[in-house]
């Protein structure tokens, strides 16, 4: 009996910006299946970005995602009796999902404002190479750099 081929789910672009990345971002923000609430948060956030920066919010969003996307990560690999943190390159879609996840987590960890405002602040900071999400990426790269000696275990 042959295994069934994996079918990757096709995500349709979001209705306002007609962009697949924004649609994925909305899906990441969504909790308990409430897509309309997630869309309202993202679109309100984009309006706040437009007011604060006087730039196209889609450009700011793309720049933020690009700045937060990691190049290297560490994965535990068991060799003999020891577990080593082996630095590995981050592949395509995982870069995007990690960047979005880190931005959302950084926004959720802030206190005292509405989610749309926290998200807008975090996206603006990430676009300027600042903020908690960018720090998380830098920490990941430092860990990979520190464990460079174990790179030969990557296979």
Secondary structure, 3 states (H helix, E strand, C coil): CCCCCCCCCCCCCCCCCCCHHHHHHHHHHCCCCCHHHHHHHHHHHHHHHHHHHCCCHHHHHHHHHHHHCCCEEEEEEEECCEEEEEEEECCHHHHHHHHHHHHHHHHHHCCCCCHHHHHHHHHHHHHCCCHHHHHHHHHHHHHHHHCHHHHHHCC
